[in-house]
Amino acid sequence: MSDSKILQPIIDATPLRARPAQNVHGWERIGSVAGGVMMVGKGLRRGGIFGLIQVAIGGVALARGFTGHCSLKDRLEHGRQEMNSVRTRIERAGEELKNLKTKAEVEAEKAVKPKA
């Protein structure tokens, strides 16, 4: 006979996700809710595939307004921050090169000048 093993389900407990930080505030949030309500209403009146698309877009806008979080805006802000850090590093490297060039020119002038 074969060895019997006790099979236990392997289920990892999913930790509760932290609420994403709000990145949509004020009038932008109100505009998302208002635009979402309008899009859902227009989509329901229109019907068909294009109406369904309008309802979906309106639902996304409503969710954005109610939760105060927009994943796309979050990604765009993250990309902007990365670009700013790259720009800062490039500017620092430029300053370093400028300093090195100045030092090299000074040393070259010292080497060329005859000692009196």
Buried (B, 14 or more C-beta within 10 A) or exposed (E): EEEEEEEEEEEEEEEEEEEEEEBBEEEBBEBBBBBBBEBBEBBEEBEEEEBEEBBEBBBBBBBBBEBBBBEEEBEEEEEEEEEEEEEEEEEEEEEEEEEEEEEEEEEEEEEEEEEE
